[in-house]
Amino acid sequence: MPENPNSEFWKNLKPIENSQKPDALPEVYLSKVATDDDRYYVPFTETVGSRPLWINVKDNSWADILRAKEAGLVNRHYHPHEVFAYTISGKWGYLERDWTATAGDFIYEAPGEGHTLVAYDSGEPMKTFFIVKGPLIWLDENGETEGVFDVHDYIAMCRAHYEKVGIGADYVNSLFR
């Protein structure tokens, strides 16, 4: 049990014994993931960093906190699979859309949507929780394919950064599920 209950109605419930199947991996538990500790944010572009929270190699997907401490830009791209986003702080949007996300906003991106992600200078860092399924297809200014970025590229980028900042490349392995 994480902590002892006080007056909660369920305080006498016992935890399930052997709650994990023999081959199941444990959950990923990370405390205070939207930290301001720069070491955890892997430079994704010159102005935006990504803190990986969960990585699934088999499905080519990951969850992260994307952060821009001031005005930021993620290169033009589209997703052949769906993406989910929840804004924690700051302001961001897509040049191609008519909305601006702020704290508490949820965005669902349908497969095949192209866009240019921008973070606004809003007096607080833009921090957004993303679940990315599948690769990012980089686009040029005309919307033509320029490259591909998948989970393997993400892992390599994260390992190199964590090794450089002293956290250690093996930290990334703890996020695999």
KAQUI-V308331 format. One record per residue. N is the residue number from 1. RES is the residue in one small letter. PHI is phi in degrees with one decimal (* if undefined). NEAR is the number of other C-alpha atoms within 10 Angstrom. Layout:
BEGIN
N,RES,PHI,NEAR ; N,RES,PHI,NEAR
END
This chain:
BEGIN
1,m,*,6 ; 2,p,-63.7,4 ; 3,e,-154.7,5 ; 4,n,-74.9,8 ; 5,p,-74.0,11 ; 6,n,-105.1,8 ; 7,s,-107.4,7 ; 8,e,-59.2,8 ; 9,f,-60.3,8 ; 10,w,-97.5,9 ; 11,k,-59.0,10 ; 12,n,-95.2,8 ; 13,l,-71.2,7 ; 14,k,-97.5,8 ; 15,p,-64.6,8 ; 16,i,-67.3,7 ; 17,e,-76.6,6 ; 18,n,51.1,7 ; 19,s,-71.4,8 ; 20,q,-106.4,11 ; 21,k,-65.0,8 ; 22,p,-53.9,7 ; 23,d,-101.0,6 ; 24,a,-76.8,9 ; 25,l,-84.1,10 ; 26,p,-69.7,9 ; 27,e,-64.0,10 ; 28,v,-95.7,12 ; 29,y,-119.5,10 ; 30,l,-127.5,10 ; 31,s,-88.5,7 ; 32,k,49.9,7 ; 33,v,-67.1,15 ; 34,a,-89.6,19 ; 35,t,-57.8,14 ; 36,d,-100.0,13 ; 37,d,-71.0,8 ; 38,d,-57.1,13 ; 39,r,-59.3,16 ; 40,y,-82.2,20 ; 41,y,-97.6,23 ; 42,v,-77.9,22 ; 43,p,-59.5,19 ; 44,f,-93.7,18 ; 45,t,-136.7,13 ; 46,e,-66.0,10 ; 47,t,-121.5,16 ; 48,v,-133.3,22 ; 49,g,-117.6,23 ; 50,s,-127.3,23 ; 51,r,-103.2,23 ; 52,p,-67.9,22 ; 53,l,-117.4,20 ; 54,w,-160.1,21 ; 55,i,-133.7,24 ; 56,n,-124.0,14 ; 57,v,-64.3,15 ; 58,k,-56.9,9 ; 59,d,-99.9,10 ; 60,n,53.2,15 ; 61,s,-142.2,20 ; 62,w,-156.6,25 ; 63,a,-121.1,21 ; 64,d,-152.8,22 ; 65,i,-105.5,24 ; 66,l,-92.3,25 ; 67,r,-135.5,29 ; 68,a,-129.8,28 ; 69,k,-74.7,20 ; 70,e,-147.3,18 ; 71,a,-52.0,17 ; 72,g,-141.4,21 ; 73,l,-147.6,20 ; 74,v,-109.6,20 ; 75,n,-48.3,17 ; 76,r,-58.0,23 ; 77,h,-162.5,26 ; 78,y,-134.1,22 ; 79,h,-115.3,20 ; 80,p,-77.5,16 ; 81,h,-130.5,16 ; 82,e,-72.1,15 ; 83,v,-137.4,20 ; 84,f,-119.1,15 ; 85,a,-141.2,20 ; 86,y,-133.9,19 ; 87,t,-82.0,21 ; 88,i,-92.1,21 ; 89,s,-157.3,20 ; 90,g,75.3,22 ; 91,k,-136.5,25 ; 92,w,-155.2,25 ; 93,g,-172.2,19 ; 94,y,-116.3,18 ; 95,l,-55.9,13 ; 96,e,-86.6,11 ; 97,r,-120.9,10 ; 98,d,-101.8,7 ; 99,w,-124.9,10 ; 100,t,-128.4,14 ; 101,a,-84.3,22 ; 102,t,-131.3,19 ; 103,a,-47.9,15 ; 104,g,94.3,10 ; 105,d,-84.2,14 ; 106,f,-113.9,15 ; 107,i,-131.5,13 ; 108,y,-112.4,12 ; 109,e,-105.0,15 ; 110,a,-73.5,14 ; 111,p,-55.6,14 ; 112,g,89.3,13 ; 113,e,-88.6,14 ; 114,g,-100.6,20 ; 115,h,-168.0,20 ; 116,t,-121.3,17 ; 117,l,-80.0,17 ; 118,v,-126.2,22 ; 119,a,-108.9,25 ; 120,y,-88.9,20 ; 121,d,-78.9,16 ; 122,s,-123.6,15 ; 123,g,90.2,11 ; 124,e,-144.4,13 ; 125,p,-62.6,21 ; 126,m,-80.9,28 ; 127,k,-130.6,29 ; 128,t,-135.4,27 ; 129,f,-84.8,23 ; 130,f,-118.8,22 ; 131,i,-116.6,20 ; 132,v,-106.9,22 ; 133,k,-110.3,21 ; 134,g,85.2,20 ; 135,p,-77.0,21 ; 136,l,-99.2,19 ; 137,i,-103.3,20 ; 138,w,-69.5,20 ; 139,l,-121.1,19 ; 140,d,-85.5,12 ; 141,e,-66.3,11 ; 142,n,-98.2,7 ; 143,g,82.8,13 ; 144,e,-89.8,12 ; 145,t,-59.2,14 ; 146,e,-119.2,12 ; 147,g,173.9,11 ; 148,v,-130.4,13 ; 149,f,-129.3,13 ; 150,d,-118.9,17 ; 151,v,-59.8,21 ; 152,h,-68.7,14 ; 153,d,-64.8,12 ; 154,y,-61.9,19 ; 155,i,-61.1,19 ; 156,a,-60.6,12 ; 157,m,-62.5,15 ; 158,c,-66.5,25 ; 159,r,-59.8,19 ; 160,a,-61.0,14 ; 161,h,-65.3,19 ; 162,y,-65.3,19 ; 163,e,-66.5,14 ; 164,k,-63.6,12 ; 165,v,-92.3,13 ; 166,g,92.1,9 ; 167,i,-75.7,14 ; 168,g,102.6,14 ; 169,a,-60.2,18 ; 170,d,-66.6,12 ; 171,y,-54.3,13 ; 172,v,-60.3,20 ; 173,n,-59.9,12 ; 174,s,-70.3,11 ; 175,l,-97.6,18 ; 176,f,-71.9,16 ; 177,r,-145.5,15
END
